[in-house]
């Protein structure tokens, strides 16, 4: 089946069932962390070649840095959207 992010209905049921009384901020944070965790689990499953299989040139490194920057920018944007 795989890993899936916690839904708001599941979290609400947990909160009511355990009488945790999560605040709105806590609720949003748990949902966001669950989504990020599942996203990174899937990213981690992608096969990557061993480092000795090929040499990385400046273009490869620049492309990798750009990809990482885009992911971080998207996460920062999602985080800021939750704060407002």
Secondary structure, DSSP 8 states (H G I E B T S, - for coil): -------HHHHHHHHHHHT----HHHHHHHHHHHHHHHHHHHHHTS----TTSS---HHHHHHHHHHHHHHHHHHHHHHHHHH-
